[in-house]
Amino acid sequence: MMILGIHAYKVSVFPLAGPGAVTPAERMARREDAYRLTAADRLTHHVREAAAATLEAIDGGSEPAALSAVENLMEAVQEQRCDR
């Protein structure tokens, strides 16, 4: 769920249909959801750090940095899944 929330926020910040495709209210709602999901207690510290870095990159407005951070987050989640 956390990854889906972050992805929804990312596509609201960098919409394929252009900057006016998402309203500021929708973008803020998706941002709040993404931050809430990132704070879930069941996530490991490593995944939380990667999620926080992803949110920071999205908030920073650099799409290449956000894409790189999402890749790092996916790796962190995969590592957690493999450790189980």
C-alpha positions in Angstrom: 0.0 0.0 0.0 2.9 2.4 0.8 4.4 2.0 -2.6 1.0 2.6 -4.3 0.5 5.7 -2.2 3.9 7.1 -3.1 3.3 6.3 -6.7 0.0 8.0 -6.7 1.6 11.1 -5.2 4.5 10.9 -7.7 2.1 10.9 -10.7 0.2 13.8 -9.3 3.4 15.8 -9.1 4.6 14.7 -12.5 1.4 13.9 -14.5 1.8 12.6 -18.0 -1.0 14.9 -19.2 0.9 18.0 -18.1 1.2 20.3 -15.1 -2.5 21.3 -15.1 -3.8 17.7 -15.1 -4.0 17.4 -11.3 -5.6 20.0 -9.0 -3.6 21.3 -6.1 -6.2 19.8 -3.7 -5.8 16.4 -5.2 -2.0 16.6 -5.2 -2.1 17.6 -1.5 -4.5 14.8 -0.6 -2.2 12.2 -2.4 0.8 13.8 -0.6 -0.9 13.4 2.8 -1.8 9.8 2.1 1.7 9.0 0.9 3.2 10.5 4.1 0.7 8.7 6.3 1.4 5.3 4.6 5.2 5.9 5.0 4.8 6.2 8.7 3.3 2.8 9.2 4.8 0.9 12.2 5.1 -2.4 10.3 7.7 -1.0 7.9 11.3 -1.7 8.6 13.6 1.2 9.3 15.5 0.7 6.1 12.2 0.8 4.0 11.0 3.9 5.9 14.3 5.7 5.2 14.0 4.8 1.5 10.4 5.9 1.4 11.3 9.2 3.1 14.0 9.8 0.6 11.5 9.1 -2.2 9.0 11.6 -0.8 11.8 14.2 -0.4 12.8 13.7 -4.0 9.2 14.1 -5.2 8.7 17.2 -3.0 11.9 18.6 -4.5 10.3 18.6 -8.0 13.0 16.7 -9.9 11.5 13.9 -11.8 14.8 12.1 -12.5 15.7 12.2 -8.8 12.2 11.0 -7.9 12.5 8.1 -10.4 15.9 7.1 -9.0 14.5 7.3 -5.4 11.6 5.1 -6.4 14.0 2.5 -7.8 15.9 2.6 -4.5 12.7 2.2 -2.6 11.7 -0.8 -4.7 15.1 -2.4 -4.0 14.7 -1.8 -0.2 11.2 -3.4 -0.3 12.6 -6.4 -2.3 15.4 -6.9 0.2 12.9 -6.9 3.1 10.8 -9.5 1.3 13.8 -11.7 0.6 14.8 -11.5 4.3 11.6 -13.1 5.4 
